[in-house]
Each structure stands twice: as structure tokens, then as C-alpha cells.
């Protein structure tokens, strides 16, 4: 039975189809491979939007570096960041130097949790609707966590001071 795809009415077997993506060098090409030749499906150019200014080149290098990261790379960088910033946050708190550390932790904690929970869902939740529902739930929990940590950092004492307050004696009036 033929399956409908976004490219054609019939879809070749997976062994004959290869998707490649070149990221932000001069353009983004999505190509498909049917046996012998490559066909360009869509081409996005960034040359006119970014330009050859120093700022434009910096944006191109940054986006290229980010697009080349895999989920595993992001997870490993978040692990290293958490291992370094968590003790630093407790050493710097309470000071003005702790604010950027709390902001970084507010991003890294949800990213780390999201990647890990998705890996758990991949391994232990059966394919199909159950896995899709689990991943949707994980995404929602990640968003709520990120917004909650952002609220603590922006409107409250910060992540580090909130955690330190658990071990402090309550103030008596």
C-alpha cells in the first residue's frame, strides 16, 4: 500500500530515500534522493537577510553552531553547565553575581529534564498514541517548569535563595 508523503503521492521505500540538511552556510537545502539523482525541494537563502556585516557574520556562525548540535550534545552541555553552576550559585549567593547564574540555571534545568524525560519515554512508553501523549505531557511540564523558574528568578529571590531558604530558620515576628 502506498503512503502519502509531503513530496509525492507514492513514497519510495526508506532504503531509497535520504533527507539531508545543510545548515546556514549559504542556504538551507532540503533534498530527496530517488536512486540516482538529487532534487531540490525547497531552498531558503539567508544571504539578503543577514548580509556581510560583522554582526551578520556572528549571527550566521552562532546559528550554524546551534543547528549542528544534536540532542545528545545539548544534554551533555547542560550536564556540564549544571555541574559547574550549581556549586557556583551556592558560593555566590547572596550577591549580584548570582543573578546571571540563577538565570542560566533557570534555562539549563528544564532543558536537562526535558531531554532526559524524552529519553525515558522513548525507552519505556510503547509507540503510538501513548508515546505521543507522554511527549506532549513532557513538553507541557517543561514549559510550566521553565516559566516557574523564570518567575522565581525575575520576581522573587531567585532559585538559589529559594533553595537556601528551606534550611533557614523562619523569622519570628
Order of alpha helices (4+ residues) and beta strands (2+ residues): beta-beta-beta-alpha-alpha-alpha-alpha-alpha-alpha
